[in-house]
Amino acid sequence: MPKIAKDTSVQTVITTFEMTPGTCQDLLEALTDAYAEFISKQPGFVAAGLHVNDAQTRIANYSQWERREDFLAMLRTTEMRNRNRQINELCKSFEPVMYDVADTFGEA
């Protein structure tokens, strides 16, 4: 499970996907399979979560990695490059962005 904390040393990556309601389930299945079969088994992977909006036009993906280099190495693999080509066909756009936690609020 992802842990969001200001003092964390992990690399946080938030990726947003834009798609039509007609391809939302297909994209969600492709992402779920990518995490179950490949991404979660890569060096440095910590945790991830997938979120779908009510209109089924956006998926947000939150992932954490031990180091920035671990995430980048996973993206460069032949397996992930092939998967990203398939994912790209199911959505209008997707953009992974690396973030640092600036602050958190609520229960610890």
All heavy atoms as an XYZ file, in Angstrom:
860
protein
N       0.847     -1.179      0.000
C       0.000      0.000      0.000
C       0.890      1.240      0.000
O       1.839      1.309      0.760
C      -0.898     -0.007      1.234
C      -1.710      1.255      1.338
S      -2.660      1.479      2.852
C      -3.631      0.034      2.913
N       0.585      2.213     -0.862
C       1.385      3.435     -0.866
C       1.312      4.150      0.479
O       0.267      4.172      1.125
C       0.728      4.288     -1.956
C      -0.013      3.335     -2.812
C      -0.433      2.225     -1.894
N       2.428      4.697      0.895
C       2.480      5.499      2.108
C       2.859      6.913      1.715
O       3.920      7.130      1.126
C       3.492      4.940      3.098
C       3.529      5.743      4.372
C       4.520      5.210      5.366
C       4.451      6.112      6.590
N       5.614      6.026      7.409
N       1.989      7.855      2.025
C       2.238      9.243      1.672
C       2.691      9.963      2.941
O       1.928     10.100      3.891
C       0.971      9.909      1.096
C       0.466      9.111     -0.105
C       1.267     11.355      0.706
C      -0.896      9.541     -0.604
N       3.946     10.386      2.949
C       4.510     11.074      4.103
C       5.563     12.065      3.631
O       6.312     11.791      2.688
C       5.123     10.072      5.072
N       5.617     13.193      4.308
C       6.558     14.243      3.936
C       8.003     13.781      4.091
O       8.869     14.148      3.309
C       6.295     15.484      4.790
C       7.085     16.691      4.367
C       6.684     17.905      5.179
C       7.455     19.124      4.745
N       7.051     20.312      5.490
N       8.265     12.946      5.076
C       9.631     12.521      5.355
C      10.033     11.237      4.623
O      11.043     10.629      4.925
C       9.840     12.350      6.854
C       8.938     11.274      7.452
O       8.029     10.784      6.749
O       9.139     10.938      8.621
N       9.260     10.829      3.639
C       9.563      9.604      2.911
C      10.750      9.794      1.972
O      10.998     10.892      1.496
C       8.335      9.111      2.118
O       8.612      7.831      1.589
C       7.976     10.059      0.996
N      11.450      8.722      1.737
C      12.592      8.806      0.822
C      12.273      8.187     -0.534
O      13.135      8.111     -1.401
C      13.797      8.086      1.445
O      13.508      6.714      1.603
N      11.042      7.736     -0.730
C      10.687      7.089     -1.992
C      10.394      8.115     -3.082
O      10.081      9.267     -2.803
C       9.463      6.148     -1.834
C       9.764      5.040     -0.853
C       8.220      6.908     -1.443
N      10.494      7.651     -4.323
C      10.127      8.479     -5.478
C       8.655      8.241     -5.776
O       8.244      7.106     -5.966
C      10.961      8.105     -6.705
C      10.564      8.836     -7.964
C      10.802     10.330     -7.853
O      11.930     10.771     -7.722
N       9.748     11.118     -7.920
N       7.873      9.291     -5.799
C       6.447      9.206     -6.099
C       6.220      9.560     -7.561
O       6.755     10.556     -8.047
C       5.640     10.175     -5.207
O       5.847      9.817     -3.845
C       4.163     10.122     -5.533
N       5.424      8.731     -8.245
C       5.079      8.993     -9.641
C       3.559      8.970     -9.755
O       2.918      8.001     -9.350
C       5.680      7.936    -10.589
C       5.326      8.255    -12.039
C       7.183      7.827    -10.406
N       2.991     10.039    -10.271
C       1.551     10.098    -10.518
C       1.360     10.188    -12.026
O       1.898     11.077    -12.685
C       0.892     11.295     -9.809
C       1.103     11.175     -8.290
C      -0.599     11.362    -10.158
C       0.617     12.367     -7.493
N       0.608      9.221    -12.550
C       0.343      9.174    -13.985
C      -1.148      9.328    -14.203
O      -1.943      8.637    -13.567
C       0.819      7.837    -14.595
O       2.186      7.628    -14.251
C       0.659      7.838    -16.105
N      -1.528     10.231    -15.086
C      -2.940     10.396    -15.434
C      -3.153      9.921    -16.865
O      -2.336     10.188    -17.750
C      -3.387     11.859    -15.283
O      -2.505     12.694    -16.028
C      -3.375     12.280    -13.821
N      -4.244      9.197    -17.046
C      -4.626      8.655    -18.341
C      -5.970      9.257    -18.711
O      -6.874      9.316    -17.877
C      -4.789      7.133    -18.263
C      -3.550      6.402    -17.826
C      -3.243      6.273    -16.485
C      -2.703      5.830    -18.763
C      -2.107      5.585    -16.072
C      -1.571      5.146    -18.369
C      -1.273      5.022    -17.018
N      -6.124      9.698    -19.945
C      -7.403     10.225    -20.426
C      -7.912      9.279    -21.502
O      -7.191      8.928    -22.437
C      -7.209     11.627    -20.984
C      -8.517     12.282    -21.379
C      -8.309     13.702    -21.892
O      -7.202     14.232    -21.817
O      -9.304     14.255    -22.396
N      -9.172      8.850    -21.345
C      -9.742      7.901    -22.299
C     -11.246      8.128    -22.405
O     -11.790      8.979    -21.722
C      -9.433      6.452    -21.874
C     -10.332      5.831    -20.832
S     -10.250      6.492    -19.163
C      -8.587      6.204    -18.729
N     -11.902      7.335    -23.245
C     -13.360      7.375    -23.357
C     -13.935      6.306    -22.430
O     -13.255      5.338    -22.087
C     -13.823      7.087    -24.793
O     -13.462      5.742    -25.119
C     -13.185      8.057    -25.787
N     -15.207      6.465    -22.036
C     -15.826      5.429    -21.218
C     -15.787      4.049    -21.896
O     -15.711      3.031    -21.221
C     -17.260      5.913    -21.043
C     -17.178      7.401    -21.175
C     -16.101      7.625    -22.207
N     -15.780      4.025    -23.216
C     -15.757      2.759    -23.948
C     -14.447      1.998    -23.829
O     -14.419      0.785    -24.023
N     -13.357      2.685    -23.512
C     -12.067      2.004    -23.379
C     -11.566      1.961    -21.939
O     -10.515      1.380    -21.681
C     -10.990      2.665    -24.263
O     -10.854      4.032    -23.881
C     -11.342      2.550    -25.743
N     -12.298      2.545    -21.014
C     -11.848      2.615    -19.625
C     -11.568      1.231    -19.037
O     -10.507      1.001    -18.456
C     -12.866      3.352    -18.768
S     -12.341      3.534    -17.043
N     -12.493      0.313    -19.174
C     -12.309     -1.014    -18.577
C     -11.146     -1.754    -19.221
O     -10.371     -2.413    -18.530
C     -13.601     -1.841    -18.678
C     -13.541     -3.143    -17.892
C     -13.300     -2.943    -16.396
O     -13.849     -2.040    -15.772
N     -12.455     -3.776    -15.818
N     -11.000     -1.631    -20.529
C      -9.872     -2.273    -21.216
C      -8.538     -1.707    -20.716
O      -7.585     -2.460    -20.487
C      -9.975     -2.086    -22.725
C     -11.165     -2.816    -23.318
O     -11.589     -3.836    -22.747
O     -11.669     -2.357    -24.353
N      -8.480     -0.400    -20.559
C      -7.260      0.232    -20.075
C      -6.983     -0.176    -18.633
O      -5.842     -0.491    -18.278
C      -7.356      1.754    -20.195
C      -6.145      2.538    -19.710
C      -4.866      2.092    -20.411
C      -6.378      4.031    -19.901
N      -8.021     -0.184    -17.807
C      -7.853     -0.597    -16.415
C      -7.325     -2.028    -16.333
O      -6.426     -2.325    -15.543
C      -9.176     -0.458    -15.660
C      -9.120     -0.696    -14.155
C      -8.145      0.253    -13.475
C     -10.516     -0.549    -13.568
N      -7.839     -2.901    -17.176
C      -7.360     -4.292    -17.196
C      -5.910     -4.367    -17.661
O      -5.119     -5.134    -17.111
C      -8.262     -5.149    -18.084
C      -9.616     -5.413    -17.467
C     -10.586     -6.109    -18.402
O     -10.185     -6.549    -19.506
O     -11.777     -6.207    -18.033
N      -5.533     -3.564    -18.648
C      -4.149     -3.559    -19.132
C      -3.196     -3.057    -18.050
O      -2.106     -3.615    -17.848
C      -4.029     -2.694    -20.388
N      -3.613     -2.022    -17.322
C      -2.784     -1.493    -16.243
C      -2.683     -2.479    -15.086
O      -1.597     -2.691    -14.526
C      -3.339     -0.153    -15.758
C      -3.238      0.995    -16.755
C      -4.062      2.184    -16.279
C      -1.790      1.377    -16.994
N      -3.802     -3.084    -14.733
C      -3.814     -4.071    -13.655
C      -2.894     -5.241    -13.998
O      -2.101     -5.696    -13.167
C      -5.250     -4.564    -13.388
O      -6.051     -3.437    -13.003
C      -5.287     -5.609    -12.292
N      -2.967     -5.708    -15.227
C      -2.108     -6.797    -15.672
C      -0.638     -6.377    -15.657
O       0.231     -7.151    -15.237
C      -2.512     -7.252    -17.077
C      -1.694     -8.438    -17.540
O      -1.855     -9.537    -16.974
O      -0.862     -8.263    -18.454
N      -0.351     -5.169    -16.103
C       1.028     -4.681    -16.109
C       1.606     -4.674    -14.697
O       2.751     -5.093    -14.480
C       1.103     -3.288    -16.726
N       0.812     -4.222    -13.725
C       1.290     -4.214    -12.336
C       1.422     -5.628    -11.780
O       2.427     -5.962    -11.146
C       0.386     -3.362    -11.440
C       0.815     -1.926    -11.440
C       0.147     -0.980    -12.204
C       1.923     -1.516    -10.715
C       0.558      0.334    -12.236
C       2.349     -0.204    -10.741
C       1.670      0.713    -11.496
O       2.098      2.021    -11.529
N       0.432     -6.463    -12.022
C       0.448     -7.819    -11.452
C       1.552     -8.679    -12.050
O       2.209     -9.438    -11.335
C      -0.913     -8.485    -11.658
N       1.747     -8.579    -13.345
C       2.666     -9.478    -14.039
C       4.085     -8.941    -14.203
O       5.019     -9.721    -14.370
C       2.102     -9.830    -15.418
C       0.766    -10.529    -15.377
C       0.819    -11.866    -14.642
O       1.837    -12.584    -14.776
O      -0.143    -12.175    -13.920
N       4.248     -7.606    -14.175
C       5.573     -7.076    -14.493
C       6.051     -5.968    -13.543
O       7.081     -6.125    -12.881
C       5.602     -6.577    -15.944
C       6.939     -6.062    -16.355
C       8.000     -6.925    -16.578
C       7.161     -4.704    -16.510
C       9.250     -6.455    -16.931
C       8.401     -4.217    -16.868
C       9.458     -5.093    -17.084
N       5.340     -4.863    -13.488
C       5.841     -3.681    -12.770
C       6.126     -3.982    -11.304
O       7.187     -3.617    -10.786
C       4.859     -2.500    -12.905
C       4.698     -2.117    -14.375
C       5.339     -1.303    -12.087
C       3.607     -1.092    -14.649
N       5.206     -4.654    -10.625
C       5.381     -4.908     -9.191
C       6.560     -5.826     -8.889
O       6.992     -5.911     -7.740
C       4.099     -5.497     -8.596
O       3.843     -6.773     -9.155
N       7.093     -6.482     -9.899
C       8.220     -7.398     -9.717
C       9.569     -6.748    -10.050
O      10.601     -7.403     -9.969
C       8.001     -8.646    -10.567
C       6.766     -9.407    -10.125
C       6.452    -10.565    -11.021
C       5.233    -11.284    -10.424
N       4.423    -11.925    -11.359
N       9.539     -5.472    -10.422
C      10.768     -4.792    -10.807
C      11.534     -4.281     -9.592
O      10.934     -3.920     -8.578
C      10.447     -3.628    -11.748
C       9.835     -4.066    -13.054
C      10.645     -5.159    -13.726
O      11.776     -4.943    -14.129
N      10.066     -6.355    -13.830
N      12.877     -4.255     -9.694
C      13.685     -3.749     -8.581
C      13.275     -2.334     -8.200
O      13.067     -1.486     -9.071
C      15.108     -3.760     -9.149
C      15.073     -4.753    -10.267
C      13.683     -4.676    -10.836
N      13.139     -2.092     -6.913
C      12.812     -0.767     -6.409
C      11.335     -0.454     -6.307
O      10.959      0.580     -5.751
N      10.464     -1.328     -6.819
C       9.023     -1.068     -6.723
C       8.607     -1.141     -5.260
O       8.975     -2.066     -4.548
C       8.229     -2.087     -7.536
C       6.743     -1.935     -7.386
C       6.055     -0.973     -8.098
C       6.031     -2.749     -6.510
C       4.685     -0.818     -7.953
C       4.663     -2.603     -6.362
C       3.989     -1.634     -7.084
N       7.804     -0.172     -4.810
C       7.314     -0.143     -3.432
C       5.826     -0.444     -3.391
O       5.401     -1.387     -2.728
C       7.605      1.224     -2.763
C       6.997      1.295     -1.368
C       9.112      1.487     -2.718
N       5.016      0.349     -4.089
C       3.561      0.190     -4.026
C       2.915      1.026     -5.126
O       3.553      1.892     -5.720
C       3.037      0.636     -2.662
N       1.628      0.748     -5.372
C       0.892      1.521     -6.379
C      -0.598      1.422     -6.121
O      -1.063      0.527     -5.402
C       1.202      1.012     -7.784
N      -1.338      2.338     -6.718
C      -2.799      2.318     -6.657
C      -3.366      2.878     -7.943
O      -2.747      3.730     -8.593
N      -4.531      2.365     -8.339
C      -5.230      2.849     -9.522
C      -6.567      3.445     -9.100
O      -7.272      2.858     -8.277
C      -5.468      1.701    -10.516
C      -4.234      1.107    -11.170
C      -4.568     -0.210    -11.871
C      -3.625      2.095    -12.157
N      -6.914      4.583     -9.662
C      -8.158      5.281     -9.340
C      -8.873      5.621    -10.648
O      -8.242      6.078    -11.594
C      -7.875      6.587     -8.586
C      -7.014      6.406     -7.386
N      -7.525      6.278     -6.123
C      -5.668      6.311     -7.263
C      -6.532      6.125     -5.264
N      -5.390      6.141     -5.935
N     -10.197      5.422    -10.686
C     -11.008      5.718    -11.873
C     -12.050      6.764    -11.494
O     -12.716      6.628    -10.456
C     -11.715      4.444    -12.405
C     -12.551      4.772    -13.632
C     -10.707      3.355    -12.711
N     -12.229      7.795    -12.334
C     -13.267      8.783    -12.036
C     -14.652      8.240    -12.392
O     -14.785      7.231    -13.097
C     -12.985     10.121    -12.741
C     -13.224     10.073    -14.235
O     -13.138      9.029    -14.876
N     -13.523     11.239    -14.810
N     -15.696      8.890    -11.873
C     -17.072      8.426    -12.065
C     -17.474      8.347    -13.529
O     -18.215      7.452    -13.929
C     -18.057      9.347    -11.336
C     -18.017      9.171     -9.832
O     -17.425      8.175     -9.355
O     -18.565     10.029     -9.121
N     -16.996      9.268    -14.340
C     -17.377      9.308    -15.756
C     -16.601      8.291    -16.593
O     -16.880      8.129    -17.771
C     -17.159     10.711    -16.311
N     -15.639      7.628    -15.991
C     -14.775      6.663    -16.677
C     -14.040      7.289    -17.864
O     -13.871      6.683    -18.914
C     -15.555      5.422    -17.111
C     -16.070      4.617    -15.947
C     -16.625      3.280    -16.361
O     -17.067      3.085    -17.490
N     -16.594      2.334    -15.451
N     -13.585      8.537    -17.648
C     -12.816      9.233    -18.676
C     -11.384      9.499    -18.229
O     -10.580     10.012    -19.011
C     -13.473     10.579    -19.036
O     -13.620     11.354    -17.834
C     -14.828     10.372    -19.695
N     -11.073      9.167    -16.982
C      -9.719      9.366    -16.456
C      -9.358      8.258    -15.467
O     -10.190      7.825    -14.674
C      -9.589     10.704    -15.744
C      -9.776     11.884    -16.658
C      -9.388     13.171    -15.963
N      -9.845     14.320    -16.717
C      -9.202     14.835    -17.746
N      -8.088     14.300    -18.151
N      -9.667     15.879    -18.390
N      -8.107      7.857    -15.548
C      -7.535      6.955    -14.552
C      -6.315      7.669    -13.990
O      -5.516      8.248    -14.731
C      -7.117      5.597    -15.165
C      -8.353      4.813    -15.620
C      -6.300      4.776    -14.159
C      -8.039      3.505    -16.330
N      -6.198      7.664    -12.679
C      -5.019      8.200    -12.016
C      -4.272      7.025    -11.384
O      -4.875      6.164    -10.751
C      -5.403      9.221    -10.955
N      -2.985      7.008    -11.583
C      -2.129      5.954    -11.050
C      -1.087      6.591    -10.146
O      -0.392      7.518    -10.549
C      -1.458      5.211    -12.214
C      -0.360      4.279    -11.769
O       0.712      4.300    -12.331
N      -0.603      3.459    -10.776
N      -1.013      6.090     -8.927
C      -0.052      6.576     -7.948
C       0.916      5.437     -7.677
O       0.483      4.352     -7.282
C      -0.798      6.957     -6.665
C       0.055      7.594     -5.608
C       0.156      8.976     -5.524
C       0.769      6.827     -4.696
C       0.941      9.573     -4.555
C       1.554      7.419     -3.733
C       1.630      8.792     -3.661
O       2.413      9.381     -2.699
N       2.206      5.640     -7.940
C       3.173      4.583     -7.649
C       4.364      5.150     -6.888
O       4.657      6.350     -6.976
C       3.638      3.877     -8.926
O       4.379      4.739     -9.752
N       5.014      4.262     -6.143
C       6.183      4.660     -5.375
C       7.330      3.700     -5.669
O       7.123      2.491     -5.831
C       5.882      4.666     -3.881
C       4.901      5.753     -3.498
C       4.586      5.734     -2.016
O       4.456      4.686     -1.412
N       4.450      6.909     -1.440
N       8.522      4.271     -5.713
C       9.743      3.540     -6.049
C      10.831      3.908     -5.050
O      10.852      5.033     -4.545
C      10.182      3.915     -7.465
C       9.155      3.511     -8.465
C       8.018      4.192     -8.811
C       9.116      2.288     -9.195
N       7.291      3.476     -9.717
C       7.945      2.301     -9.972
C       9.971      1.198     -9.280
C       7.606      1.257    -10.816
C       9.638      0.156    -10.122
C       8.459      0.196    -10.882
N      11.724      2.976     -4.775
C      12.811      3.264     -3.848
C      13.667      4.416     -4.342
O      14.086      5.270     -3.563
C      13.671      2.019     -3.624
C      12.963      0.953     -2.816
C      13.800     -0.294     -2.651
O      15.010     -0.277     -2.968
O      13.234     -1.303     -2.193
N      13.923      4.435     -5.640
C      14.751      5.481     -6.227
C      14.193      5.888     -7.580
O      13.574      5.081     -8.273
C      16.200      4.994     -6.441
C      16.903      4.531     -5.198
C      18.272      3.905     -5.475
N      18.238      2.968     -6.592
C      19.071      2.985     -7.633
N      20.019      3.882     -7.712
N      18.973      2.093     -8.600
N      14.432      7.097     -7.958
C      14.028      7.605     -9.280
C      14.572      6.703    -10.386
O      13.891      6.401    -11.357
C      14.566      9.028     -9.405
C      14.388      9.678    -10.728
C      15.105     11.041    -10.730
N      14.797     11.762    -11.919
C      13.884     12.726    -12.018
N      13.195     13.086    -10.969
N      13.657     13.317    -13.159
N      15.822      6.256    -10.242
C      16.471      5.420    -11.240
C      15.753      4.089    -11.429
O      15.765      3.521    -12.519
C      17.942      5.172    -10.853
C      18.800      6.423    -10.889
C      18.666      7.296     -9.638
O      18.051      6.865     -8.635
O      19.173      8.428     -9.672
N      15.132      3.565    -10.358
C      14.396      2.304    -10.463
C      13.191      2.464    -11.386
O      12.919      1.605    -12.225
C      13.928      1.822     -9.087
C      15.081      1.471     -8.166
O      16.129      1.017     -8.673
O      14.932      1.655     -6.946
N      12.456      3.558    -11.216
C      11.304      3.826    -12.079
C      11.746      3.990    -13.535
O      11.161      3.401    -14.442
C      10.557      5.077    -11.591
C       9.468      5.512    -12.527
C       8.304      4.781    -12.641
C       9.615      6.648    -13.306
C       7.292      5.167    -13.528
C       8.621      7.050    -14.184
C       7.461      6.302    -14.293
N      12.792      4.774    -13.743
C      13.270      5.011    -15.106
C      13.775      3.727    -15.752
O      13.534      3.491    -16.945
C      14.360      6.083    -15.097
C      13.892      7.485    -14.687
C      15.082      8.421    -14.545
C      12.867      8.026    -15.665
N      14.452      2.874    -14.980
C      14.934      1.594    -15.522
C      13.765      0.715    -15.942
O      13.817      0.058    -16.988
C      15.799      0.881    -14.483
N      12.689      0.690    -15.154
C      11.503     -0.099    -15.506
C      10.915      0.416    -16.822
O      10.563     -0.367    -17.705
C      10.465     -0.010    -14.373
C       9.172     -0.750    -14.617
S       7.914      0.161    -15.576
C       7.642      1.619    -14.584
N      10.821      1.722    -16.986
C      10.262      2.293    -18.213
C      11.081      1.927    -19.441
O      10.532      1.792    -20.535
C      10.194      3.820    -18.114
C       9.098      4.433    -17.267
C       9.206      5.948    -17.308
C       7.724      3.972    -17.702
N      12.372      1.752    -19.273
C      13.267      1.491    -20.405
C      13.295      0.031    -20.839
O      13.877     -0.287    -21.876
C      14.674      1.951    -20.056
C      14.785      3.447    -19.949
C      16.216      3.875    -19.646
N      16.277      5.293    -19.415
C      16.675      5.861    -18.281
N      17.069      5.125    -17.259
N      16.697      7.170    -18.170
N      12.692     -0.858    -20.075
C      12.714     -2.271    -20.448
C      11.901     -2.496    -21.722
O      10.944     -1.766    -22.013
C      12.139     -3.164    -19.336
O      10.756     -2.836    -19.151
C      12.912     -3.018    -18.027
N      12.281     -3.505    -22.468
C      11.537     -3.861    -23.678
C      10.093     -4.207    -23.328
O       9.158     -3.790    -24.030
C      12.212     -5.059    -24.386
O      13.546     -4.674    -24.722
C      11.463     -5.464    -25.637
N       9.903     -4.943    -22.240
C       8.552     -5.334    -21.803
C       7.672     -4.106    -21.578
O       6.543     -4.044    -22.063
C       8.654     -6.150    -20.511
C       7.319     -6.474    -19.878
C       6.619     -7.667    -20.480
O       7.265     -8.438    -21.221
O       5.425     -7.832    -20.207
N       8.175     -3.116    -20.861
C       7.338     -1.946    -20.555
C       7.156     -1.057    -21.770
O       6.087     -0.475    -21.947
C       7.936     -1.161    -19.383
C       6.920     -0.279    -18.698
S       5.583     -1.270    -17.993
C       4.182     -0.247    -18.376
N       8.154     -0.974    -22.623
C       7.978     -0.194    -23.857
C       6.875     -0.798    -24.713
O       6.029     -0.078    -25.260
C       9.302     -0.094    -24.623
C      10.297      0.801    -23.915
C      11.523      1.200    -24.725
N      11.910      0.364    -25.814
C      12.912     -0.530    -25.795
N      13.624     -0.711    -24.712
N      13.219     -1.226    -26.869
N       6.838     -2.129    -24.806
C       5.761     -2.791    -25.554
C       4.411     -2.568    -24.889
O       3.416     -2.292    -25.569
C       6.047     -4.287    -25.684
C       7.198     -4.573    -26.629
O       7.502     -3.769    -27.508
N       7.858     -5.695    -26.440
N       4.364     -2.695    -23.575
C       3.095     -2.469    -22.862
C       2.624     -1.024    -23.029
O       1.432     -0.768    -23.203
C       3.232     -2.820    -21.389
C       3.272     -4.317    -21.119
C       3.406     -4.592    -19.627
N       3.503     -5.997    -19.338
C       2.465     -6.788    -19.056
N       1.242     -6.296    -19.040
N       2.648     -8.060    -18.778
N       3.541     -0.080    -22.977
C       3.155      1.327    -23.126
C       2.608      1.626    -24.517
O       1.729      2.471    -24.671
C       4.318      2.255    -22.780
C       4.405      2.503    -21.298
O       3.428      2.345    -20.563
N       5.582      2.890    -20.836
N       3.096      0.927    -25.521
C       2.520      1.091    -26.869
C       1.062      0.633    -26.884
O       0.197      1.274    -27.473
C       3.337      0.314    -27.900
C       4.639      0.965    -28.263
C       5.362      0.223    -29.380
N       6.752      0.584    -29.390
C       7.739     -0.151    -28.863
N       7.481     -1.320    -28.318
N       8.985      0.263    -28.910
N       0.772     -0.489    -26.245
C      -0.604     -1.003    -26.163
C      -1.478     -0.065    -25.330
O      -2.622      0.221    -25.696
C      -0.616     -2.405    -25.552
C       0.070     -3.437    -26.422
C       0.282     -4.757    -25.701
O       0.146     -4.866    -24.491
N       0.635     -5.784    -26.462
N      -0.941      0.401    -24.207
C      -1.685      1.330    -23.347
C      -2.005      2.605    -24.112
O      -3.122      3.135    -24.028
C      -0.880      1.612    -22.058
C      -0.917      0.371    -21.152
C      -1.393      2.849    -21.337
C       0.083      0.397    -20.010
N      -1.053      3.104    -24.882
C      -1.254      4.323    -25.655
C      -2.406      4.194    -26.651
O      -3.118      5.161    -26.914
C       0.042      4.701    -26.384
C      -0.048      6.050    -27.038
O      -0.384      7.034    -26.399
N       0.251      6.091    -28.324
N      -2.605      2.998    -27.195
C      -3.705      2.769    -28.136
C      -5.070      2.815    -27.461
O      -6.080      3.036    -28.123
C      -3.517      1.427    -28.837
C      -2.331      1.411    -29.781
C      -2.094      0.044    -30.411
O      -2.971     -0.840    -30.287
O      -1.031     -0.128    -31.022
N      -5.115      2.612    -26.151
C      -6.387      2.580    -25.421
C      -6.787      3.930    -24.835
O      -7.875      4.063    -24.291
C      -6.317      1.549    -24.287
C      -6.174      0.090    -24.724
C      -5.880     -0.789    -23.514
C      -7.440     -0.370    -25.437
N      -5.908      4.910    -24.919
C      -6.249      6.199    -24.311
C      -5.873      7.359    -25.219
O      -5.102      7.197    -26.165
C      -5.576      6.334    -22.942
S      -3.788      6.263    -22.946
N      -6.452      8.520    -24.916
C      -6.135      9.727    -25.684
C      -4.743     10.220    -25.331
O      -4.025     10.720    -26.189
C      -7.160     10.817    -25.374
C      -8.563     10.489    -25.829
C      -9.520     11.581    -25.422
C     -10.938     11.220    -25.778
N     -11.904     12.215    -25.317
N      -4.396     10.106    -24.040
C      -3.075     10.548    -23.595
C      -2.779      9.958    -22.223
O      -3.688      9.560    -21.501
C      -3.012     12.076    -23.511
O      -3.889     12.543    -22.507
N      -1.487      9.882    -21.912
C      -1.085      9.573    -20.546
C       0.247     10.231    -20.271
O       1.064     10.422    -21.178
C      -1.066      8.069    -20.257
C       0.035      7.269    -20.899
C       1.189      6.956    -20.195
C      -0.105      6.786    -22.188
C       2.186      6.188    -20.768
C       0.882      6.010    -22.773
C       2.035      5.709    -22.060
N       0.433     10.633    -19.013
C       1.631     11.375    -18.653
C       2.090     11.012    -17.250
O       1.415     11.330    -16.277
C       1.353     12.876    -18.731
C       2.541     13.718    -18.373
C       2.262     15.213    -18.459
O       1.090     15.610    -18.500
O       3.240     15.967    -18.477
N       3.238     10.331    -17.133
C       3.801     10.083    -15.812
C       4.634     11.288    -15.361
O       5.420     11.828    -16.150
C       4.687      8.855    -16.018
C       5.041      8.887    -17.467
C       3.941      9.616    -18.178
N       4.434     11.719    -14.125
C       5.161     12.862    -13.579
C       5.695     12.474    -12.203
O       4.959     11.934    -11.375
C       4.257     14.112    -13.465
C       5.025     15.291    -12.889
C       3.657     14.476    -14.820
N       6.988     12.755    -11.954
C       7.595     12.465    -10.657
C       7.350     13.630     -9.710
O       7.509     14.792    -10.093
C       9.079     12.210    -10.826
C       9.359     10.960    -11.625
S      11.119     10.628    -11.655
C      11.203      9.637    -13.138
N       6.977     13.290     -8.475
C       6.660     14.298     -7.467
C       7.402     14.015     -6.165
O       7.723     12.867     -5.861
C       5.158     14.275     -7.137
C       4.254     14.763     -8.226
C       3.741     13.890     -9.176
C       3.891     16.099     -8.302
C       2.887     14.327    -10.168
C       3.037     16.548     -9.303
C       2.540     15.656    -10.225
O       1.698     16.097    -11.216
N       7.600     15.078     -5.374
C       8.038     14.966     -3.991
C       6.853     15.369     -3.128
O       6.106     16.293     -3.472
C       9.207     15.911     -3.698
C      10.463     15.530     -4.466
O      10.735     14.318     -4.568
O      11.159     16.436     -4.952
N       6.662     14.677     -1.999
C       5.576     15.025     -1.084
C       5.922     16.333     -0.403
O       6.958     16.443      0.262
C       5.340     13.905     -0.038
C       4.238     14.325      0.940
C       4.981     12.597     -0.724
N       5.087     17.349     -0.563
C       5.324     18.646      0.042
C       4.763     18.714      1.462
O       5.381     19.297      2.355
C       4.701     19.749     -0.805
N       3.610     18.084      1.695
C       3.006     18.057      3.021
C       1.849     17.088      3.018
O       1.357     16.715      1.942
C       2.515     19.456      3.427
C       2.686     19.718      4.913
O       2.753     18.735      5.687
O       2.768     20.893      5.297
N       1.418     16.660      4.173
C       0.261     15.776      4.311
C      -0.633     16.284      5.434
O      -0.171     17.005      6.319
C       0.685     14.329      4.620
O       1.435     14.323      5.831
C       1.516     13.745      3.495
N      -1.889     15.902      5.398
C      -2.858     16.327      6.395
C      -3.742     15.144      6.763
O      -4.004     14.292      5.932
C      -3.713     17.479      5.842
C      -2.874     18.619      5.349
C      -2.472     18.686      4.023
C      -2.423     19.594      6.206
C      -1.678     19.713      3.545
C      -1.612     20.635      5.758
C      -1.248     20.696      4.429
N      -4.206     15.067      7.972
C      -5.047     13.970      8.419
C      -4.264     13.002      9.290
O      -3.192     13.318      9.807
N      -4.798     11.798      9.414
C      -4.170     10.799     10.273
C      -2.811     10.388      9.746
O      -2.591     10.317      8.549
C      -5.075      9.558     10.361
C      -6.357      9.838     11.100
C      -7.168      8.583     11.283
O      -6.559      7.518     11.499
O      -8.391      8.680     11.222
N      -1.945     10.057     10.657
C      -0.592      9.629     10.272
C      -0.572      8.199      9.844
O      -1.386      7.422     10.115
C       0.360      9.824     11.447
